[in-house]
C-alpha cells in the first residue's frame, strides 16, 4: 500500500527537526547518538528525494527507522514515521 503525502521531502525534513529536538533532550549519550543518526538520515532522504533518487531515499529511511527503533534511541514514533515515509515513496 502506498500512501499519498503532499511533499515527502518536506515531511522528511520536519521529522529530522523533531528527531533532533528529541536528541537534544536525550537522557544518555547513546540515545543522543542514535537519534542524531536518525535525524541525519531523514535529512539525507529529503535531499535524495529533491534530486529524484528514490532508491537512496528509501535506504536512508530504512536506516532512520532502524536507529529510531533501536534500544538506545527508544523512539518508536520516529521509527513509524520513517516507515510511513518509506511506504509513501513510489517504487
C-alpha positions, 0 to 999 in steps of 0.5 A: 500500500502506498500512501499519498503525502503532499511533499515527502521531502518536506515531511522528511525534513520536519521529522529530522527537526523533531528527531533532533529536538528529541536528541537534544533532550536525550537522557544518555549519550547513546540515545543522543547518538542514535537519534542524531543518526536518525535525524541525519538520515531523514535529512539525507532522504529529503535531499535524495528525494529533491534530486529524484533518487528514490532508491537512496531515499528509501535506504536512508529511511530504512536506516532512520527507522532502524536507529529510531527503533533501536534500544538506545534511541527508544523512539518508536514514533520516529521509527513509524514515521520513517516507515510511513515515509518509506511506504509513501515513496513510489517504487 
